[in-house]
Amino acid sequence: MSPDETRPDDGPQRDARRDAQRDRAIGAYHVLDSEPRRELTALVDLAAQVAGVPYATINLLTSSLQHQVATAGFVGSDSPAEESMCRTVVDLGEPVMVADASQDDRYADSPWTTGEVAAVKFYGSHPLRTPDGVVIGTLCVFDDEAQRVTPEATAGLAQLADRVVDVLELELAGRRLREANARLAQSNERLAHFAGQVTHDLKNPLTSISLSLEALEMEVTDPYQVDTVARARRGVDRMTEMIANLLAFASQGSAPGHDEVDLAVEMQAALDDVAGRVDRSCVTVESLPVVRGDGVQLRSVLMNLVDNAAKFTLLGEQPAIEVVGVELEDRHRVEVRDRGRGVPADKRERVFAPLARLDKSVEGSGLGLATCRRIVEAHGGSIGVDERDGGGSVFWFELPVH
């Protein structure tokens, strides 16, 4: 069989696939199992007025039935799809406007024109096409008297058909948003429960460490040891504060505050927190902005990004990390640049997923970058990673200018 030849069953198979696709698209709109929607009824009323006819309907065609989901001038009902005049429009995906359908070869024997169901003469029908290109039905106007087809009626029907799809899409988007909000609320409830469970387990060890450091602070006299213990105490205090704030944030599921936060100051505190893992001499900091938000949470973002950059330094090399603020027109941008292993283009979204660990040879929980994303997005910002010229990565986050 040559490539140009068609198998005998290709046509029926293609029709079956198209019918199944249309059934799925119609099912997603949830319009068949509800009362006629006010917005759709208003559109069919307007379609009848534009065409100058007494009758109009929105017909959705599933594989077996024609469903009249909104009508003007008559009471709609379901009927066999194979008898539908609009089946031609749906199959071809092209509008039809005829002055007298009873004189048209396509419709002369239809029960809708012969009087068996109705006695349609003037008939106009425009396909309803979803954003995915699936024709799910028609916006149809008709009369039991023949009349002239006008360009105004044709154009008006086309515009109103687009609005019908807009109404369906808007309702679908609203329902999906409500479902997403319900899932988010459930997720926040679970996260709040988790937060309540772990608070005690996290804070008790920190309290113990803090008391031990306090006792040690009273005993040491060597200046270096005094400074080391003091730095450790500051780290414990910040960790306690960060846990309290992050757990509160997880419990509330709401956006953080709008305090004035100097990221340069928070960066120095973050470098204190990672001092045991990242040498300050390996980190260059330039012109970080003052933003609005929660200082503790944003410090956690900076700390995680610097720590992440250091962990993925090439074997045998010293970290070379630059933290740079970039002022854009309507947002602040902070970039953490490294000369590490880089992140493949197809993995740059995945690295921010919870528990994602692309390189198992590097220690970590897989929560650091996910935490960064949650915090940044809660601040109304965005976060990402790009390739750095010359090798390495640029992890960045952007916050709105208030």
C-alpha positions in Angstrom: 0.0 0.0 0.0 1.5 3.4 -1.0 1.7 6.2 1.6 -1.1 8.0 -0.3 -3.6 5.2 -0.1 -6.1 5.1 2.8 -7.2 2.0 4.6 -10.9 1.3 4.4 -11.5 1.9 8.1 -9.4 5.1 8.4 -12.5 7.2 7.9 -14.7 5.6 10.6 -11.7 5.4 13.0 -11.0 9.1 12.4 -14.6 10.0 13.0 -14.6 7.9 16.2 -11.5 9.7 17.5 -13.0 13.1 16.6 -16.3 12.2 18.4 -14.3 11.0 21.5 -12.3 14.2 21.5 -15.4 16.3 21.2 -17.1 14.3 24.0 -14.1 15.0 26.3 -14.1 18.7 25.5 -17.9 19.1 26.1 -17.6 17.0 29.3 -15.0 19.4 30.7 -17.4 22.3 30.5 -20.0 20.6 32.7 -22.8 22.3 30.8 -25.0 19.3 30.0 -26.0 18.5 33.5 -27.1 21.9 34.7 -29.8 24.5 34.0 -29.3 26.8 31.1 -26.7 29.4 32.1 -27.9 33.0 32.2 -25.0 34.2 30.1 -25.6 31.6 27.4 -29.3 32.4 27.3 -28.5 36.1 26.9 -26.2 35.3 24.0 -28.8 33.2 22.1 -31.4 36.0 22.6 -29.0 38.4 21.1 -28.2 36.0 18.2 -31.9 35.8 17.3 -32.1 39.6 17.4 -29.0 40.1 15.2 -30.3 37.6 12.7 -33.8 39.0 12.8 -35.4 35.6 13.5 -37.6 34.2 16.3 -35.4 31.2 17.2 -31.8 30.6 18.3 -30.0 27.8 20.1 -26.6 26.6 21.3 -26.3 23.1 20.1 -23.5 20.9 21.6 -23.0 17.6 19.7 -21.7 14.6 21.6 -21.1 11.3 19.7 -24.8 10.3 20.1 -26.9 13.3 20.9 -27.5 16.9 20.0 -28.0 18.9 23.3 -29.7 22.3 23.1 -28.1 23.9 26.2 -29.6 27.3 25.7 -32.5 28.4 23.5 -34.5 31.5 22.5 -38.1 31.3 21.2 -38.7 27.6 22.1 -38.0 24.9 24.7 -34.9 22.9 23.9 -34.5 19.1 24.1 -32.0 16.4 23.2 -32.2 14.6 19.9 -30.2 12.1 17.9 -26.9 13.5 16.7 -27.3 11.9 13.2 -30.5 13.9 12.6 -28.9 17.2 13.5 -28.7 19.8 10.8 -25.7 21.3 12.6 -23.8 18.0 12.3 -22.6 19.3 8.9 -21.2 22.4 10.4 -19.5 20.5 13.2 -18.0 18.0 10.9 -16.7 20.6 8.4 -15.9 23.2 11.0 -17.3 25.9 8.6 -20.4 28.1 9.1 -23.5 27.6 7.0 -26.1 30.3 6.1 -29.0 29.4 3.8 -32.1 31.3 2.9 -34.3 28.2 2.7 -33.0 25.0 4.0 -35.9 23.0 2.6 -34.5 23.8 -0.9 -30.9 22.8 0.0 -29.7 19.3 -0.9 -28.0 18.9 2.4 -31.1 19.5 4.5 -34.1 18.9 2.2 -34.8 15.5 3.8 -33.9 16.4 7.4 -36.7 15.9 9.9 -36.0 19.5 11.0 -37.1 20.8 7.6 -39.8 18.3 6.5 -42.1 19.0 9.5 -41.4 15.7 11.3 -39.6 17.7 14.0 -39.8 21.2 12.7 -40.2 23.1 9.5 -37.0 25.1 9.3 -36.5 27.4 6.3 -34.0 30.1 7.0 -31.0 28.5 8.7 -27.7 29.9 10.0 -25.2 28.0 12.0 -21.6 28.9 13.2 -19.2 26.4 14.7 -18.2 26.7 18.4 -14.4 26.1 18.4 -12.5 25.6 21.7 -9.0 27.2 22.2 -7.6 23.7 21.4 -9.3 23.7 18.0 -12.1 21.2 18.8 -15.5 22.0 17.3 -18.0 21.1 20.0 -21.2 22.4 18.5 -22.8 25.5 17.0 -24.6 28.7 17.6 -27.6 28.3 15.5 -30.4 30.7 14.3 -33.4 29.7 12.3 -36.9 30.6 11.2 -39.9 28.7 9.7 -40.0 31.3 6.9 -37.3 31.8 4.2 -35.4 35.1 4.3 -32.4 36.7 2.8 -28.9 36.0 4.2 -27.2 39.3 5.0 -23.5 40.0 5.7 -24.5 41.7 9.0 -26.2 38.5 10.3 -23.3 36.3 9.2 -20.7 38.5 10.9 -22.8 39.0 14.0 -23.3 35.2 14.4 -19.6 34.6 14.1 -18.8 37.2 16.8 -21.4 35.8 19.2 -20.2 32.2 18.6 -16.8 33.3 19.9 -18.4 34.9 22.9 -20.2 31.6 23.7 -16.9 29.8 23.8 -15.5 32.6 26.0 -18.3 32.1 28.5 -17.7 28.4 28.6 -13.9 28.9 29.0 -14.4 31.5 31.7 -16.6 29.2 33.7 -14.2 26.3 33.2 -11.3 28.5 34.4 -13.3 29.6 37.4 -14.1 26.1 38.4 -10.5 24.9 38.0 -9.4 27.9 40.1 -11.9 26.9 42.8 -10.7 23.3 42.7 -7.1 24.5 42.9 -8.0 26.7 45.9 -9.7 23.8 47.6 -6.6 21.6 47.1 -4.4 24.4 48.3 -6.5 24.9 51.4 -6.3 21.1 52.1 -2.5 21.2 51.5 -2.2 24.2 53.9 -4.2 22.4 56.5 -1.9 19.4 56.3 1.1 21.6 56.3 -0.3 23.4 59.4 -0.8 20.1 61.1 2.8 19.1 60.2 4.1 22.4 61.5 2.4 21.9 64.8 3.9 18.4 65.1 7.4 19.4 64.4 7.7 22.7 66.3 8.3 20.9 69.6 10.9 18.5 68.0 12.8 21.4 66.3 12.8 23.9 69.2 13.8 21.6 72.0 17.3 20.7 70.6 17.9 24.4 69.8 17.0 25.4 73.3 19.4 22.8 74.6 22.2 24.0 72.4 21.5 27.6 73.3 21.7 26.8 77.1 24.9 24.9 76.5 26.4 27.8 74.6 25.3 30.2 77.3 27.1 28.1 79.9 30.2 27.9 77.7 30.2 31.6 77.1 30.6 32.2 80.8 33.7 30.0 81.0 35.8 30.8 77.9 38.2 33.7 77.9 40.2 33.3 74.8 39.1 36.0 72.3 38.9 33.6 69.4 36.8 31.2 71.4 34.6 34.0 72.7 33.9 35.2 69.2 33.2 31.6 68.0 30.7 31.0 70.8 29.0 34.3 70.2 28.7 33.6 66.5 27.2 30.2 67.3 24.7 31.8 69.7 23.7 34.3 67.0 23.2 31.4 64.6 21.0 29.5 67.1 19.0 32.6 67.8 18.5 33.2 64.1 17.6 29.6 63.5 15.0 29.7 66.3 13.5 32.8 64.8 13.6 31.4 61.3 11.8 28.2 62.4 9.2 30.2 64.2 8.5 32.4 61.2 8.6 29.6 58.6 6.4 27.4 60.6 4.0 30.3 61.2 4.0 31.0 57.5 3.4 27.3 56.7 0.5 27.3 59.2 -1.1 30.4 57.9 -0.6 29.9 54.2 -0.6 33.6 53.8 1.8 36.2 52.5 4.5 37.6 54.8 4.6 41.1 56.1 5.8 44.3 54.5 8.7 45.3 56.7 11.6 47.2 55.1 14.3 44.6 54.6 17.9 45.5 53.8 19.2 42.5 51.9 22.8 43.6 52.3 22.4 43.2 56.1 20.5 39.9 55.7 23.3 38.7 53.4 25.9 39.3 56.1 23.8 37.4 58.6 23.3 34.6 56.0 27.1 34.4 55.6 27.4 34.0 59.4 25.0 31.1 59.2 27.0 29.3 56.5 30.4 30.2 57.9 31.3 26.6 58.7 30.6 25.6 55.1 31.4 28.6 53.0 34.5 30.8 53.5 33.5 34.5 53.4 36.5 35.2 51.1 34.8 33.1 48.4 31.7 35.3 48.3 31.6 38.7 46.7 28.5 40.8 47.5 27.5 43.9 45.5 24.7 46.5 45.8 21.8 44.5 47.2 18.5 46.3 47.4 16.2 47.3 50.2 12.9 45.4 49.7 9.6 44.9 51.5 8.8 41.6 53.1 10.0 39.3 55.9 13.7 39.6 56.7 14.1 36.2 58.3 12.5 34.4 55.3 14.5 36.4 52.8 17.7 35.7 54.7 16.9 32.0 54.4 16.6 32.4 50.6 20.1 34.1 50.4 21.6 31.5 52.8 20.2 28.6 50.8 21.3 30.0 47.4 24.8 30.7 48.6 25.1 27.3 50.4 23.7 25.6 47.2 26.3 27.4 45.0 29.1 26.3 47.3 28.0 22.6 47.4 28.0 22.3 43.7 31.5 23.7 43.2 33.7 21.5 40.9 35.7 19.0 42.7 39.1 20.3 43.8 38.2 24.0 43.2 37.4 26.8 45.7 33.9 28.3 45.4 33.7 31.5 43.5 30.3 33.1 44.3 29.0 36.5 43.4 25.8 37.9 44.9 24.7 40.9 42.9 21.6 43.2 43.0 20.2 44.3 39.7 17.7 47.1 39.6 14.9 46.6 37.0 12.1 48.9 36.1 9.4 47.4 38.3 11.2 44.8 40.4 14.4 44.1 42.3 16.5 41.2 41.1 19.2 39.4 43.1 21.6 37.0 41.3 23.7 34.4 43.0 26.4 33.5 40.4 28.7 30.5 40.7 31.3 28.6 38.6 30.0 25.2 39.5 28.6 22.2 37.6 25.6 24.1 36.1 22.1 22.8 35.7 21.0 21.2 32.5 18.2 23.1 30.7 15.7 20.3 31.1 16.3 20.1 34.8 16.0 23.9 35.7 12.4 23.7 36.7 12.7 20.4 38.6 15.5 21.7 40.9 12.9 23.8 42.7 10.5 20.8 43.4 10.4 19.5 47.0 12.8 16.6 47.6 14.4 17.0 44.2 18.1 15.9 44.3 19.6 15.8 40.9 23.1 14.9 42.2 22.9 12.3 45.0 26.7 12.7 45.6 26.1 16.1 47.2 24.6 16.1 50.7 21.2 17.8 51.2 17.6 17.2 51.9 16.2 18.5 48.6 14.1 21.1 50.4 16.4 24.1 50.2 15.5 25.4 46.7 11.8 24.4 47.2 11.8 26.5 50.4 13.3 29.4 48.4 10.6 29.2 45.8 7.8 29.1 48.4 9.2 32.2 50.2 9.9 34.2 47.0 6.5 33.5 45.5 4.8 34.3 48.9 6.5 37.7 48.5 4.9 38.1 45.1 8.1 37.3 43.3 9.6 34.7 41.0 12.8 32.5 41.1 14.8 30.6 38.5 18.1 29.5 37.3 20.0 30.3 34.1 23.3 29.2 32.5 26.2 31.4 33.3 28.5 32.5 30.5 31.8 30.7 30.9 30.3 27.9 33.0 28.3 27.6 36.1 24.9 28.8 37.1 23.0 32.0 37.9 20.3 31.4 40.5 18.1 34.5 40.7 15.0 35.8 42.3 12.9 38.9 41.7 10.7 40.8 44.0 8.2 43.6 43.2 9.1 47.2 43.8 6.5 48.6 46.3 
